[in-house]
Amino acid sequence: MSFSRLPSSRFRPSSIVIVIRSSTIPTHSHTLPLAMALRTSHSLKLNNTTAPRRNTHKIGRTNVRAMAASQDELKKLVGYKAVDDHVKSGMTVGLGTGSTAAFAVERVGQLLKDGTLKDIMCIPTSVRTKEQAEELGIPLCTLNERSELDVAIDGADEVDPSLFLVKGGGGALLREKMVEIMAKKFIVIVDESKLCKALGPGFPLPVEITPFCHEHTMRVVGSLPALKGCKPVLRMGSSATNKPDGDEIAISDNGNYLVDLHFDTPIADTAAAAEQLKNTVGVVDHGLFVGMTYQVVVAGTDGIRVAGTDGEAAWW
Ligand SMILES: O=C(CO)[C@H](O)[C@H](O)COP(=O)(O)O
């Protein structure tokens, strides 16, 4: 096993049809077969592509016909499951940013619309998420109105066995951290490709810095002892991706620059790296989320597993 992110090639793009015919689905099992991800009794048909691998599961009185899922379908399953399991009426809820978190936001919108959820207030972690939530009619406020959240749900770019995270691939790390650190429960939703032995080489670590003398700050960051060997790259084009897609410097929702730190070797001491970054003048915040995770909900082709509080120890 290398230290980099586990290969996403284990996800064979295909299709999934889940048919659940029972109300006897347990909601607190740590390992759920793929098709048990949604606790409601209904049929879910997701996007069809090619060459499905079909498995049939019998779960109590529940008959389930499932085929291997694409990565997007796995993201949807964990997004929906996290909301179904953790969001209750009356709660204040942090809404994450990214392609996985978007499914959780979608689910909150659905459950509000059908009356399952009532009297909730949500705090978005980016302009993108705010716009999605507004379109779905989700009531929103900011940390200015409410500093305490019952739960926050968000994706991640990498998760190590200590449930430390790299976040900010989508450029929203500052607002994400500000919101999620105030939640009683921070639920991380990922597909299995995000699991890694150690943070660093599998996904560049995003850092938000002030535009003022940014080249200087990049040099200082690149020479921090706990980040030895990293190569800082200024994000260009859209702030929402670390793939350069424009000639202008990317600007975060907060008017700052983003630098992606590329590593060839694992970060040896994540807590020290986080502390040194945080103590660097000119750094606004960074994408290491250390000691914040309550649970990680992981979707793989074999099913959904939960690590952390009330779940399993990390298995990867
Ligand atoms: O930190 C983030 C955005 O700033 C996202 O949570 C992270 O990039 C994961 O995104 P996705 O679910 O699209 O893979």
The ligand as an ORCA input file, in Angstrom:
! r2SCAN-3c Opt
* xyz 0 1
  O     -13.094     21.232      0.578
  C     -13.890     21.265     -0.319
  C     -14.226     22.502     -1.041
  O     -13.414     23.566     -0.626
  C     -14.591     20.028     -0.729
  O     -15.254     19.492      0.356
  C     -13.610     19.038     -1.227
  O     -12.859     19.674     -2.261
  C     -14.273     17.780     -1.773
  O     -14.991     18.098     -2.917
  P     -15.722     16.995     -3.786
  O     -16.804     16.438     -2.940
  O     -16.218     17.751     -4.990
  O     -14.687     15.972     -4.156
*
